[in-house]
Amino acid sequence: MELDDIISKYPPKQMMLIPIAVIILALISLGVTYLNTGSPVNLGIEFTGGTLVTVPATDSEDAVAGEYDKYPLAGVRDVGSRYMIQFGPMSDEKYTALAQQIVDRYGDDAEIRHMGPVYSQNLQAQVVRYLPVSFLLMAIVVFIVFRQVVVSLLVVLCALADILTAAASMNLTGVQLSLGTVAALLMLIGYSVDTDILLTMRVLKRKGTVDEKIKGAMGTGLTMAATTISAVIALIIVSNFLHLLLPSFSRMDVIADMSTVLIFGLAADVFNTWITNAQGLRWYLGRPRKAARGQRR
């Protein structure tokens, strides 16, 4: 399909129905997860509290799970030559007993990371506070730059749609909200605004028809997106599969989770920039001007 077909084959209002449907599906996914867990996305250990233990994979996963079944075991995951064992919140006495049992069994080969409920609640409060603040500041900057309400709202809407889609993808892929995935969501806000500003500035500042200007910006924007997505795909391959080739490496969980969020967010950004924002600009700039209507009266 040619770029001209993507840009101008269908009326803007008709094309806008597709991103609206995607946003609704994302909101449904987040809403269902909220009803089931009390949070729109599944929270990681940083936000729920608990203990994360990494030990050598000397036994089967079932054997390891049975060995620690008297503790609040949340799951065992194979990360190459090691197992990552996650426990829910527990009393100090149980944690001390668990840590002692692990040290007696694995010695220095074990890694233990513990987060108490107070620290986890503090992290939750910070994310709830600062993620919306960062989004709000971004929106203010966009309004200052363009000084047109509809144009600015389109940029903000696209960034919001990218975040909602990326968050919904976390529920579908089983990625939990951690400090790493919060950073990925913040990166997506910046990247989304960058591509939408590229499109909007080209359309508003350059000469030519709206469709021609969108097509010109699309060539640059898709090249940027392809480069970024290629880099993220490389991260996904290295973080998820390098340990299969080199057993001395373990799966890079933080990078794997971040890259998963980023790839879905980048795909959503391509869609929202060149469908949602582009078609929104076609509709807005194609409307009759108030001044022209006033002259005809």
C-alpha positions as CSV (number, residue, x, y, z in Angstrom):
1,M,0.0,0.0,0.0
2,E,1.3,3.4,-1.0
3,L,1.7,6.3,1.5
4,D,-0.9,8.2,-0.4
5,D,-3.4,5.4,0.2
6,I,-2.7,5.4,3.9
7,I,-2.9,9.2,4.2
8,S,-5.8,10.2,1.9
9,K,-7.8,7.2,0.7
10,Y,-10.4,7.3,3.5
11,P,-12.1,10.3,5.2
12,P,-10.4,11.4,8.5
13,K,-13.4,10.8,10.6
14,Q,-13.7,7.2,9.3
15,M,-10.0,6.6,10.0
16,M,-10.2,7.9,13.5
17,L,-12.6,5.1,14.4
18,I,-9.7,2.6,14.4
19,P,-7.6,4.3,17.1
20,I,-10.7,5.0,19.2
21,A,-11.4,1.2,19.1
22,V,-7.8,0.4,20.1
23,I,-8.0,2.9,23.1
24,I,-11.3,1.3,24.2
25,L,-9.8,-2.2,24.1
26,A,-6.8,-1.0,26.1
27,L,-9.0,0.6,28.7
28,I,-11.0,-2.6,29.0
29,S,-7.8,-4.6,29.6
30,L,-6.7,-2.2,32.2
31,G,-10.1,-2.1,33.8
32,V,-10.4,-5.9,34.1
33,T,-6.9,-6.1,35.7
34,Y,-7.9,-3.4,38.1
35,L,-11.0,-5.2,39.1
36,N,-9.1,-8.4,39.7
37,T,-5.9,-7.1,41.4
38,G,-6.7,-3.5,42.5
39,S,-4.2,-2.1,40.1
40,P,-4.5,-1.5,36.3
41,V,-1.3,-3.4,35.7
42,N,0.3,-6.3,37.7
43,L,2.7,-4.9,40.2
44,G,6.2,-6.2,40.6
45,I,8.1,-6.9,43.9
46,E,9.2,-3.2,44.1
47,F,5.6,-2.2,44.6
48,T,4.1,-5.1,46.5
49,G,6.9,-6.0,48.8
50,G,8.4,-9.4,49.1
51,T,11.6,-11.3,48.5
52,L,13.3,-12.2,45.2
53,V,15.9,-15.0,45.3
54,T,18.2,-16.1,42.5
55,V,19.8,-19.5,42.9
56,P,21.7,-22.0,40.6
57,A,19.4,-24.3,38.6
58,T,20.5,-27.6,40.1
59,D,17.0,-29.2,40.5
60,S,13.7,-29.0,38.6
61,E,11.3,-26.1,39.1
62,D,8.8,-28.3,40.8
63,A,11.4,-29.5,43.3
64,V,12.5,-26.0,44.1
65,A,8.8,-24.9,44.5
66,G,8.2,-27.8,46.9
67,E,11.2,-27.0,48.9
68,Y,9.9,-23.5,49.8
69,D,6.1,-24.2,49.8
70,K,5.8,-23.3,53.5
71,Y,6.7,-19.7,52.5
72,P,4.4,-17.3,50.5
73,L,5.8,-18.5,47.2
74,A,4.7,-16.4,44.2
75,G,6.5,-18.3,41.5
76,V,9.6,-19.9,40.1
77,R,11.1,-18.7,36.8
78,D,13.9,-20.3,34.8
79,V,16.4,-17.5,33.7
80,G,19.0,-19.6,32.0
81,S,21.3,-21.5,34.3
82,R,19.6,-20.0,37.4
83,Y,16.1,-19.9,39.0
84,M,14.4,-16.7,40.1
85,I,12.2,-17.5,43.0
86,Q,9.7,-14.8,44.1
87,F,8.0,-14.7,47.5
88,G,5.2,-12.4,48.7
89,P,5.3,-10.3,51.8
90,M,6.2,-12.2,55.0
91,S,7.0,-11.6,58.6
92,D,10.6,-10.8,59.7
93,E,10.8,-14.2,61.4
94,K,9.9,-16.0,58.2
95,Y,12.2,-13.9,56.1
96,T,15.1,-14.6,58.5
97,A,14.3,-18.4,58.4
98,L,14.1,-18.3,54.6
99,A,17.3,-16.4,54.2
100,Q,19.1,-18.8,56.5
101,Q,17.8,-21.8,54.6
102,I,18.9,-20.4,51.3
103,V,22.4,-19.5,52.5
104,D,22.8,-23.0,54.0
105,R,21.8,-24.6,50.7
106,Y,23.5,-22.4,48.2
107,G,26.0,-20.3,50.1
108,D,27.5,-17.4,48.1
109,D,25.9,-18.6,44.9
110,A,22.5,-17.3,46.0
111,E,21.3,-13.7,45.6
112,I,18.6,-12.4,48.0
113,R,16.7,-9.2,47.5
114,H,14.1,-8.1,50.0
115,M,11.7,-5.2,50.0
116,G,9.5,-4.4,53.0
117,P,5.9,-3.2,52.7
118,V,6.7,0.4,53.8
119,Y,9.3,0.9,51.1
120,S,7.1,-0.7,48.5
121,Q,4.1,1.6,49.5
122,N,6.4,4.6,49.2
123,L,7.5,3.6,45.7
124,Q,3.8,3.2,44.7
125,A,3.0,6.6,46.0
126,Q,6.0,8.2,44.1
127,V,4.9,6.5,40.8
128,V,1.3,7.6,41.3
129,R,2.5,11.1,42.0
130,Y,5.3,11.6,39.4
131,L,4.1,9.7,36.3
132,P,1.0,12.0,36.0
133,V,3.1,15.0,36.8
134,S,5.5,14.2,34.0
135,F,2.7,13.7,31.6
136,L,1.1,17.0,32.7
137,L,4.3,19.0,32.2
138,M,4.7,17.5,28.8
139,A,1.2,18.6,27.9
140,I,1.9,22.1,29.2
141,V,5.1,22.4,27.0
142,V,3.1,21.2,23.9
143,F,0.4,23.8,24.5
144,I,3.1,26.5,24.8
145,V,4.8,25.4,21.6
146,F,1.7,25.2,19.4
147,R,-0.7,27.6,21.1
148,Q,-3.6,25.8,19.3
149,V,-5.9,23.8,21.5
150,V,-7.0,21.1,19.0
151,V,-3.4,20.6,17.6
152,S,-2.0,20.3,21.1
153,L,-4.8,18.0,22.2
154,L,-4.0,15.7,19.3
155,V,-0.3,15.4,20.4
156,V,-1.3,14.8,24.1
157,L,-4.0,12.2,23.0
158,C,-1.4,10.3,20.9
159,A,1.0,10.2,23.9
160,L,-1.8,9.0,26.2
161,A,-2.9,6.3,23.7
162,D,0.7,5.1,23.4
163,I,1.0,4.7,27.2
164,L,-2.4,3.0,27.5
165,T,-1.5,0.5,24.8
166,A,1.9,-0.2,26.3
167,A,0.3,-0.7,29.7
168,A,-2.4,-3.0,28.3
169,S,0.3,-5.0,26.6
170,M,2.0,-5.6,29.9
171,N,-1.2,-7.4,31.1
172,L,-1.3,-9.5,27.9
173,T,2.4,-10.5,28.1
174,G,2.7,-11.0,31.9
175,V,5.2,-8.1,32.4
176,Q,4.9,-6.6,35.8
177,L,5.2,-2.9,36.7
178,S,8.7,-2.4,38.1
179,L,11.2,0.4,38.3
180,G,12.5,-0.6,34.9
181,T,9.1,-0.7,33.2
182,V,8.2,2.7,34.7
183,A,11.3,4.1,33.1
184,A,10.2,2.5,29.8
185,L,6.8,4.2,30.0
186,L,8.5,7.5,30.7
187,M,10.7,7.0,27.7
188,L,7.7,6.3,25.6
189,I,6.1,9.7,26.6
190,G,9.2,11.5,25.4
191,Y,9.5,9.5,22.2
192,S,5.8,9.9,21.4
193,V,5.9,13.7,21.8
194,D,9.0,13.8,19.6
195,T,7.4,12.1,16.6
196,D,4.1,13.9,17.0
197,I,5.9,17.3,17.1
198,L,7.9,16.3,14.0
199,L,4.6,15.7,12.1
200,T,2.8,18.7,13.5
201,M,5.6,21.2,12.8
202,R,6.0,19.9,9.2
203,V,2.2,20.3,8.6
204,L,1.9,23.7,10.2
205,K,5.1,25.4,9.0
206,R,5.8,24.0,5.5
207,K,4.2,24.9,2.2
208,G,2.0,22.6,0.2
209,T,-1.2,20.7,0.7
210,V,-1.8,18.9,4.1
211,D,-1.6,15.5,2.5
212,E,1.8,16.3,0.8
213,K,3.2,17.6,4.0
214,I,2.1,14.6,6.0
215,K,3.6,12.3,3.3
216,G,6.9,14.2,3.5
217,A,7.0,13.9,7.3
218,M,6.0,10.3,7.2
219,G,9.1,9.3,5.3
220,T,11.3,10.8,8.0
221,G,9.2,9.6,10.9
222,L,9.0,6.0,9.7
223,T,12.8,5.9,9.2
224,M,13.2,7.1,12.8
225,A,10.7,4.5,14.0
226,A,12.4,1.7,12.0
227,T,15.8,2.5,13.5
228,T,14.4,2.6,17.0
229,I,12.4,-0.5,16.7
230,S,15.5,-2.4,15.3
231,A,17.5,-1.4,18.3
232,V,14.7,-2.6,20.7
233,I,14.4,-5.9,18.8
234,A,18.1,-6.4,19.3
235,L,17.6,-5.8,23.0
236,I,14.8,-8.3,23.1
237,I,17.0,-11.0,21.4
238,V,20.0,-10.4,23.6
239,S,18.1,-10.1,26.9
240,N,15.8,-13.2,26.2
241,F,18.0,-15.6,24.2
242,L,21.7,-14.8,24.9
243,H,21.7,-17.2,27.8
244,L,20.6,-20.1,25.5
245,L,23.9,-19.7,23.5
246,L,26.1,-18.7,26.4
247,P,25.1,-20.6,29.6
248,S,27.3,-18.4,31.7
249,F,24.9,-15.6,31.1
250,S,21.5,-15.4,32.8
251,R,18.3,-13.9,31.4
252,M,18.3,-10.1,31.7
253,D,14.9,-9.7,33.2
254,V,14.9,-6.0,33.7
255,I,16.0,-5.3,30.1
256,A,13.7,-8.0,28.7
257,D,10.7,-6.4,30.5
258,M,11.7,-2.9,29.4
259,S,12.2,-3.9,25.8
260,T,8.8,-5.7,25.7
261,V,7.1,-2.6,26.9
262,L,9.0,-0.4,24.5
263,I,8.3,-2.6,21.4
264,F,4.6,-2.4,22.0
265,G,4.7,1.3,22.8
266,L,6.7,2.0,19.7
267,A,4.3,0.0,17.5
268,A,1.5,2.0,19.1
269,D,3.3,5.3,18.4
270,V,3.7,4.5,14.7
271,F,0.0,3.8,14.6
272,N,-1.1,6.8,16.6
273,T,1.3,9.3,15.0
274,W,0.4,8.4,11.4
275,I,-3.2,7.5,11.8
276,T,-4.6,9.3,14.9
277,N,-2.5,12.5,14.7
278,A,-2.2,12.7,10.9
279,Q,-5.9,12.1,10.3
280,G,-6.8,14.5,13.1
281,L,-4.7,17.2,11.5
282,R,-6.3,16.5,8.1
283,W,-9.7,16.9,9.7
284,Y,-8.9,20.1,11.7
285,L,-7.0,21.9,8.9
286,G,-9.5,20.9,6.3
287,R,-12.4,22.6,8.1
288,P,-13.7,25.9,6.8
289,R,-12.0,28.9,8.4
290,K,-14.1,31.1,10.7
291,A,-12.7,34.1,8.9
292,A,-13.8,32.8,5.6
293,R,-17.3,32.1,7.0
294,G,-17.5,35.6,8.4
295,Q,-16.7,37.2,5.0
296,R,-19.5,35.2,3.3
297,R,-22.1,36.6,5.8
